[in-house]
């Protein structure tokens, strides 16, 4: 049995493992921003243009419920809000 960079490498082909790893990193980034800003799920949902249940899915790590594209947009929106707050 070979060595793996992360758990995704064990379960998916190389391309899918890389995508899952990127999605995981984006999810972590978004959740970290929500926590650092001390936002409620409702507030975070409003900032990112999604519903509160979507934020709940995000915070509980339900990675399969999100496309890379949606996570990218959500991350961009929550980071943009941070940039606006510091200006």
N, CA, C and O of each residue as an XYZ file, in Angstrom:
348
protein
N       0.848     -1.177      0.000
C       0.000      0.000      0.000
C       0.892      1.238      0.000
O       1.825      1.328      0.798
N       0.616      2.192     -0.886
C       1.428      3.394     -1.020
C       1.091      4.437      0.030
O       0.156      4.274      0.815
N       1.869      5.511      0.031
C       1.589      6.602      0.953
C       0.635      7.596      0.282
O       0.608      7.723     -0.942
N      -0.138      8.288      1.104
C      -1.142      9.219      0.612
C      -0.916     10.594      1.216
O      -0.500     10.715      2.369
N      -1.192     11.636      0.429
C      -1.064     13.009      0.916
C      -2.197     13.353      1.879
O      -2.001     14.074      2.857
N      -3.390     12.823      1.586
C      -4.548     13.062      2.440
C      -5.544     11.924      2.260
O      -5.334     11.032      1.438
N      -6.613     11.956      3.018
C      -7.601     10.875      2.973
C      -8.261     10.754      1.603
O      -8.678      9.663      1.213
N      -8.360     11.846      0.880
C      -9.005     11.804     -0.426
C      -8.222     10.945     -1.414
O      -8.808     10.319     -2.297
N      -6.905     10.915     -1.266
C      -6.073     10.121     -2.167
C      -6.396      8.635     -2.091
O      -6.235      7.910     -3.073
N      -6.849      8.183     -0.932
C      -7.178      6.763     -0.748
C      -8.480      6.380     -1.449
O      -8.654      5.236     -1.869
N      -9.382      7.335     -1.571
C     -10.743      7.023     -2.025
C     -11.062      7.445     -3.448
O     -12.036      6.960     -4.024
N     -10.272      8.331     -4.028
C     -10.608      8.891     -5.328
C      -9.411      8.826     -6.269
O      -8.268      8.675     -5.837
N      -9.700      8.944     -7.578
C      -8.591      9.032     -8.528
C      -7.888     10.372     -8.321
O      -8.378     11.226     -7.583
N      -6.757     10.553     -8.962
C      -5.911     11.724     -8.723
C      -6.646     13.047     -8.924
O      -6.536     13.956     -8.102
N      -7.398     13.150    -10.026
C      -8.124     14.389    -10.326
C      -9.190     14.667     -9.267
O      -9.274     15.776     -8.740
N      -9.993     13.665     -8.962
C     -11.072     13.830     -7.984
C     -10.513     14.121     -6.595
O     -11.082     14.922     -5.854
N      -9.407     13.480     -6.238
C      -8.781     13.725     -4.932
C      -8.304     15.169     -4.826
O      -8.459     15.807     -3.784
N      -7.722     15.680     -5.911
C      -7.254     17.070     -5.919
C      -8.428     18.032     -5.778
O      -8.336     19.013     -5.040
N      -9.524     17.764     -6.472
C     -10.708     18.609     -6.382
C     -11.297     18.575     -4.979
O     -11.663     19.618     -4.438
N     -11.392     17.398     -4.387
C     -11.933     17.282     -3.035
C     -11.047     18.022     -2.037
O     -11.551     18.657     -1.110
N      -9.749     17.945     -2.220
C      -8.827     18.652     -1.332
C      -9.010     20.161     -1.446
O      -9.008     20.860     -0.433
N      -9.168     20.669     -2.665
C      -9.416     22.098     -2.872
C     -10.742     22.523     -2.241
O     -10.822     23.568     -1.597
N     -11.774     21.711     -2.429
C     -13.074     22.013     -1.828
C     -12.964     22.054     -0.306
O     -13.536     22.931      0.342
N     -12.239     21.116      0.250
C     -12.046     21.069      1.695
C     -11.331     22.323      2.189
O     -11.714     22.897      3.209
N     -10.302     22.746      1.477
C      -9.571     23.956      1.848
C     -10.480     25.190      1.798
O     -10.419     26.044      2.682
N     -11.316     25.278      0.766
C     -12.241     26.406      0.665
C     -13.255     26.382      1.801
O     -13.560     27.420      2.389
N     -13.770     25.212      2.104
C     -14.730     25.093      3.209
C     -14.083     25.544      4.515
O     -14.691     26.284      5.288
N     -12.875     25.108      4.756
C     -12.163     25.509      5.976
C     -11.973     27.021      6.026
O     -12.148     27.638      7.078
N     -11.618     27.614      4.899
C     -11.417     29.059      4.835
C     -12.699     29.810      5.168
O     -12.679     30.773      5.934
N     -13.798     29.375      4.600
C     -15.089     30.029      4.828
C     -15.495     29.899      6.294
O     -15.889     30.883      6.919
N     -15.403     28.702      6.839
C     -15.778     28.480      8.237
C     -14.882     29.299      9.168
O     -15.362     29.855     10.156
N     -13.603     29.375      8.865
C     -12.688     30.193      9.669
C     -13.100     31.663      9.651
O     -13.048     32.335     10.681
N     -13.511     32.164      8.484
C     -13.960     33.560      8.374
C     -15.234     33.788      9.176
O     -15.372     34.807      9.853
N     -16.156     32.850      9.101
C     -17.413     32.964      9.861
C     -17.100     33.042     11.349
O     -17.658     33.874     12.065
N     -16.209     32.174     11.810
C     -15.844     32.162     13.233
C     -15.089     33.417     13.631
O     -15.360     33.989     14.686
N     -14.148     33.855     12.807
C     -13.339     35.028     13.170
C     -14.178     36.307     13.217
O     -13.887     37.223     13.986
N     -15.207     36.355     12.396
C     -16.104     37.519     12.392
C     -17.249     37.369     13.377
O     -18.061     38.278     13.548
N     -17.306     36.197     14.029
C     -18.356     35.890     14.997
C     -19.753     36.091     14.395
O     -20.639     36.679     15.015
N     -19.918     35.590     13.181
C     -21.195     35.699     12.481
C     -22.109     34.541     12.862
O     -21.653     33.427     13.119
N     -23.392     34.824     12.894
C     -24.356     33.735     12.999
C     -24.463     33.096     11.617
O     -23.998     33.661     10.627
N     -25.070     31.928     11.557
C     -25.265     31.285     10.259
C     -26.164     32.131      9.370
O     -25.961     32.173      8.156
N     -27.134     32.792      9.935
C     -28.032     33.650      9.156
C     -27.255     34.830      8.579
O     -27.414     35.156      7.402
N     -26.421     35.471      9.389
C     -25.616     36.599      8.910
C     -24.649     36.159      7.816
O     -24.497     36.838      6.800
N     -24.003     35.025      8.029
C     -23.064     34.510      7.030
C     -23.796     34.189      5.728
O     -23.289     34.469      4.642
N     -24.979     33.607      5.838
C     -25.763     33.269      4.652
C     -26.098     34.526      3.853
O     -26.002     34.531      2.625
N     -26.490     35.583      4.550
C     -26.825     36.836      3.867
C     -25.610     37.400      3.135
O     -25.726     37.856      1.997
N     -24.453     37.372      3.779
C     -23.226     37.886      3.152
C     -22.856     37.118      1.899
O     -22.382     37.693      0.919
N     -23.080     35.793      1.941
C     -22.642     34.943      0.832
C     -23.738     34.677     -0.191
O     -23.483     34.054     -1.221
N     -24.960     35.145      0.081
C     -26.049     34.971     -0.872
C     -26.590     33.549     -0.945
O     -27.023     33.093     -2.003
N     -26.562     32.862      0.178
C     -27.112     31.505      0.257
C     -28.078     31.437      1.429
O     -28.255     32.419      2.149
N     -28.692     30.298      1.620
C     -29.611     30.132      2.738
C     -28.868     29.648      3.986
O     -27.754     29.130      3.902
N     -29.507     29.826      5.140
C     -28.899     29.363      6.391
C     -28.659     27.864      6.387
O     -27.622     27.426      6.886
N     -29.576     27.041      5.843
C     -29.274     25.604      5.806
C     -28.009     25.271      4.998
O     -27.315     24.303      5.309
N     -27.710     26.065      3.968
C     -26.467     25.848      3.206
C     -25.257     26.126      4.088
O     -24.262     25.405      4.018
N     -25.333     27.161      4.914
C     -24.234     27.468      5.827
C     -24.096     26.359      6.863
O     -22.983     25.990      7.239
N     -25.216     25.833      7.319
C     -25.172     24.707      8.260
C     -24.469     23.509      7.626
O     -23.624     22.876      8.260
N     -24.817     23.199      6.378
C     -24.143     22.103      5.665
C     -22.645     22.368      5.561
O     -21.836     21.453      5.710
N     -22.287     23.597      5.310
C     -20.884     23.975      5.206
C     -20.166     23.772      6.541
O     -19.082     23.192      6.589
N     -20.777     24.253      7.615
C     -20.153     24.179      8.937
C     -20.048     22.755      9.470
O     -19.218     22.475     10.336
N     -20.874     21.866      8.964
C     -20.817     20.471      9.404
C     -20.021     19.605      8.430
O     -19.997     18.381      8.563
N     -19.374     20.232      7.457
C     -18.454     19.520      6.581
C     -19.079     18.646      5.516
O     -18.458     17.680      5.072
N     -20.267     18.952      5.105
C     -20.945     18.149      4.073
C     -20.435     18.542      2.688
O     -21.122     19.200      1.907
N     -19.241     18.125      2.422
C     -18.503     18.534      1.225
C     -19.200     18.137     -0.073
O     -19.108     18.858     -1.066
N     -19.892     17.007     -0.079
C     -20.532     16.525     -1.305
C     -21.711     17.391     -1.736
O     -22.190     17.267     -2.864
N     -22.176     18.253     -0.864
C     -23.323     19.102     -1.197
C     -22.930     20.403     -1.896
O     -23.786     21.223     -2.228
N     -21.623     20.584     -2.118
C     -21.142     21.831     -2.698
C     -20.269     21.577     -3.914
O     -19.432     20.674     -3.921
N     -20.477     22.388     -4.939
C     -19.562     22.365     -6.084
C     -18.372     23.262     -5.756
O     -18.457     24.144     -4.901
N     -17.284     23.024     -6.441
C     -16.114     23.894     -6.267
C     -16.487     25.335     -6.595
O     -16.093     26.265     -5.890
N     -17.254     25.510     -7.677
C     -17.626     26.859     -8.114
C     -18.392     27.620     -7.034
O     -18.102     28.787     -6.769
N     -19.364     26.963     -6.416
C     -20.148     27.625     -5.369
C     -19.262     27.975     -4.179
O     -19.361     29.077     -3.640
N     -18.406     27.062     -3.766
C     -17.514     27.347     -2.642
C     -16.589     28.515     -2.963
O     -16.318     29.347     -2.098
N     -16.105     28.583     -4.196
C     -15.231     29.677     -4.615
C     -15.968     31.016     -4.507
O     -15.417     31.992     -3.999
N     -17.203     31.055     -4.983
C     -18.000     32.289     -4.932
C     -18.292     32.675     -3.480
O     -18.169     33.841     -3.106
N     -18.676     31.692     -2.670
C     -18.965     31.972     -1.264
C     -17.722     32.512     -0.561
O     -17.810     33.480      0.195
N     -16.584     31.905     -0.799
C     -15.336     32.361     -0.192
C     -14.999     33.778     -0.646
O     -14.594     34.613      0.163
N     -15.163     34.045     -1.926
C     -14.886     35.388     -2.452
C     -15.784     36.435     -1.800
O     -15.329     37.527     -1.461
N     -17.049     36.099     -1.627
C     -17.994     37.053     -1.030
C     -17.677     37.329      0.426
O     -17.740     38.477      0.865
N     -17.339     36.298      1.179
C     -17.073     36.534      2.603
C     -15.746     37.258      2.787
O     -15.607     38.053      3.716
N     -14.772     37.001      1.922
C     -13.505     37.731      1.992
C     -13.681     39.180      1.513
O     -13.054     40.093      2.049
N     -14.528     39.384      0.513
C     -14.813     40.740      0.028
C     -15.440     41.567      1.141
O     -15.122     42.746      1.300
N     -16.323     40.954      1.905
C     -16.956     41.656      3.023
C     -15.905     42.095      4.035
O     -16.012     43.172      4.620
N     -14.888     41.259      4.240
C     -13.799     41.618      5.147
C     -13.039     42.811      4.602
O     -12.713     43.733      5.351
N     -12.753     42.806      3.311
C     -12.044     43.916      2.683
C     -12.850     45.217      2.794
O     -12.281     46.278      3.051
N     -14.168     45.137      2.603
C     -15.024     46.318      2.712
C     -15.035     46.860      4.130
O     -15.075     48.073      4.334
N     -15.001     45.963      5.115
C     -15.044     46.387      6.514
C     -13.756     47.093      6.935
O     -13.789     47.923      7.843
N     -12.633     46.787      6.303
C     -11.359     47.387      6.681
C     -11.078     48.682      5.936
O     -10.112     49.376      6.253
N     -11.905     49.022      4.951
C     -11.680     50.253      4.177
C     -12.361     51.437      4.829
O     -12.280     52.555      4.319
